[in-house]
Amino acid sequence: MKYKINSYQGIGKIKFGMNKEEISNLLGSNNEEIVRTKGSNPVDVYESLGLYVYYNNDNRCVAIELATPCSPLFEGHDLLNTSFIKTVKYLKKYDPNIEINNDGFNSKKLGIGGYCPREDDNEKLESIICFKKDYYDEK
């Protein structure tokens, strides 16, 4: 499924600030709740959709991670189904100060990050994360 990324707003019909019930109504109840790191809030995993929905302490959506089989689109460009380096080059048109690290990239300006632990910049991204403004500052 294709999801249009709207910086700091959400993806498609899923908006940051929605509660678990609202998101479940949009995506269906075919999800599993997991805890990714000790002490963090649970994440709703919609594995068949390739979506991981992150919530704050008030159970409001603050970030969405997208993995296969979905296609996250930013300005019409598929960010996931291409190489790390091609995605970074494309996003640098919108954020020349994109942060690159060993595990991927992060653009606080766009509210988009990519996960790709790699040995080669031509490897495909494993996931894209979209987040609300100040998401990383609040952690």
N, C-alpha and C positions, 0 to 999 in steps of 0.2 A: 504494500500500500504506500502511496505517496503522501507525505506530510509537508505542508508548506511551513517553513520556519518564519515566525514573526518575532524579530528580536525583542527580548524582554517582555513579550506578551504570551507566547506559547507556540503550539504547533497545531495547525488546522483548527478544529473546534475546541481543542483542549487549551484552556487558558490558565496561566499562573494565578493562584488565589482560589481556584475551584477546590471544593472539598472532595473527599474520597467517594462519597455517594454520587456526586455530580459526574465525576469521571467514570465511575462504574456504569452509570446510566448511558454514557456515550460509548464506552468500549465493551460493555458486557461484563458479566461476573466471572468470566473464565480467567481468573488471575490467582496468583499465589503471593502471599506476603512473606518477604524475607528480611533479615537484618544483615546488611553488607559488612558493617564494622561495629564492633562492640560499643555500646553507648549511643549509637546513632538511631534515628527514627527508622521504622520499617519502610520498605520499598515495595510497591505493588508491581509485580512482574506479569506482564501479558506476553508470555513467551511466543505464542503463535503469531502475534503482531510485531514482535521485536521491540516492545516498549517497556521501559522501566520508569515508574513514576515515583518521584521523591516528594516527601511532605515535611512540613515543619511541625513543631510541637502542637500546633492548633489543627493538624491534619489538613492543611492547605497546601496545594501543589506549589513547589518552588523550583523544580527542575524535572526535565524529562530526558531520558537517555534513549537513543534509537539505535537499533542493531538490525542485522538481517532478520527477516526478509523485507523490512521497510526501506523506503527511499526518502531521506530527509532532503528537502529542496530549499535552497536559499537563493532568492532571485532567479529561480528557474534552473539552478545548477544542482545536480545530485552530489551531495557532499560525501556520502558513504561508499558508493560503489565505484570508487576510483582510487588512485594511489594517494598516499599521505602527501607527497610533494605537490601533486597537482591541486589537491584541495587547499593546501596552505597558500600556494601561489594565487589561486583564485580569490581566497578570502583577504589576501594582502591588498587587493584593490580597494577593499572597504575598510581595512584596518592594517595600515603599514607597520603597526607596533605589536602585531600578534606575538604572543609568548610561545616559544617552542622549548620543549624539554624532552627528556628521555622517553616519556610515556605518551607524547603527543603534542597537542597545542591547546592554547586557550586565548580567546579574545573577549576581554571584559567589555570592550566597546560594542561588540555585536551580541554578546550573551550566548556565545557558541564555543564549545570545546570539542576536541577529538581525541580519542584514545587509540594509540597505536604503538605499543612497545615494539621497537623495531631494530633491526640490524641494517636495514636498507631503506632509504627514503621512498623507494618505489613500492613498498608493501602497502596493502590495502588497510584502511582504517577498520578497527573492530567495532567502534561505536562513535556516535556523535551525541553530545549533551547540549541541551538548550536550557538556559537558566534565567531566573528573574534577576533584576538589577540588585547588586550587592549580595548575591548568593554566596560567593566565596568570602566576603568580608564578614558575614554573620556567623560563620562556622567557628 
